[in-house]
Every structure is written in structure tokens, then in C-alpha cells.
């Protein structure tokens, strides 16, 4: 796991699934507590109605909680996306953004719920908003977290 946020940000921004769809990591704090991702409207990520393709909206939220939690937990845990669902609230046009936060309280909750080898499956919410701050989509991402055996 990468320990340098600036390097992870660079690698994600040149990763083909992000690079070629217009997804860009605009912020990733050095302590992996927060990230911000944007998606600009391009001809190749529009659907037939002229709005953002739903798959691109979904993809822009994909790896962040997993990567940020892994970095915060010093790679001593298994962290995977288990399931996710998306609720399209409003058509997405122009640039949209999503923000991610991994608080100390959430990390402590994970540690507490996995300290005896149990799996923990919290749900985190991700909100994709347009330039006016209006909600475009809400995603519920269910994670699978378990401490690695020592």
C-alpha cells in the first residue's frame, strides 16, 4: 500500500479507468483523512440524454474509502468493497464532485469492531454534487473489513 498521498493521487489520476473518463482526484490529504474527486463532462462520458453516464458517476466513487482506510490502518486489515448501490437524484451535467472523509471516530469504530477477528461491514455514504452544490447521486457503499492474522 502506498504511504505517500501525493504519489497515490498521481497514480490514480493517470490510471486509465480514471484518465480516460475524465475522473480526477483533486485533493487527497497527506494523512488520508479526506479526498475530493471531480468528473468533467466530456463527449465520451455523456449518455444519450446529454447527462453524465451513470457508470462514470459510480466509478468516480469506487476505490477511495478502501484506499483511505487501508492507509489509515497501516495495511494491517483487509478492506474491500462488498456491495454498493446508487440513487440518481438529479441529472448530472457539467462538472460534478464527490468528497470522502475517514474520521478518527470511524477508524476507532473499525478497530473496536474487529479486535477479536470479527468482520465488520459498515455502510458509508457518498454524495455526488454539481457545481451549484445540488445533490446529483447518493451512493451507499458497504465495506468488508477484517484484521489480518498476525
Secondary structure, DSSP 8 states (H G I E B T S, - for coil): ----HHHHHHHHHHSHHHHTTTEEEEEE-TTSSEEEEEE---GGGB-TTSSB-HHHHHHTTSSHHHHHHHHHTTT-EEEEEEEEEEEE-S---S-EEEEEE--HHHHHHHHHHHTTS--B--EEEEEEEETTS-EEEEEEEEEEEEE---
